[in-house]
């Protein structure tokens, strides 16, 4: 499974390693992902999601139900 946030769609970015001599080599910036279990009271079940740290902060702020509704509208969550 790819390293993509299931709620926000965040994934790896590509950039450069830059040495002191300004030599550039390609590198990958992975998303800060966490595998976490959430209880969804509206469906009365537990769900395991791979979410980014920023999505986790948003869940703490607006709640899991609102976040799932937003992710479904954007097409990230089924």
N, C-alpha and C positions, 0 to 999 in steps of 0.2 A: 504494500500500500504506500502511496506517495506521501511525502511530508507536507501536507496541506491542511490548514485549519478548516474544520468541517462547518464552522459557523460564519467565518468572515472570508474564506477563500484565500487567505494569505499563503504564499509559497516562497520558495527560495528565489533570491535575486542573484545576478551575476555582477562581479566587479573585478577590481585589480588588487593584488598585493603590490605595494610600492616599497622598494628597498630604499636605503639611505642614498644610494647612487641613482635613484629615480628609475630603476629597472622595473618594468611592469610585467606581472604574470597573472593569468586569469585565476580567479577563485570564486567560491560560492558562499553567499550569505544565507544560511538556513533560517527559517522562521523559528521563533521561540515557542515550541509546541509542548503541551503537557497533556498526558492521557488522564482523564478525570471522569468520575462517575457523578451523575446528577440525578436527583429525584424530581420527577415531573408530577406535581400534585394533580393537574387536570387529567392526566392519563393514568395516574396511580401506578407508575412504574419507574424503574431505574434505567438510565441510559448511559452508556460509556461513550464519551466523545473525545476526539483529539482536537484540542482548542489551543489557540495562541494565548500568550500571557495578557495581551490587550483585550481579547475576547472575554477572558476570565474576569478582568476588572469591570468590563461592561455588564457581565452577568451579575456581578455583585451589586452594581448600581441600579439596573433596570429589571433584573429578574430573568430566570431561565425561560419562562413562558413567552415574554416579550422578545427575547433574543431569538428563540426558535421561530417565532412568527415572522420576524424580520429576515432571518436566514432563508426560510421557505419562500418568501416573496422575492428574494434575490436569486433563488435557485441553487443555493449552496447546500441546503439540507432537504432531504426527501420527505 
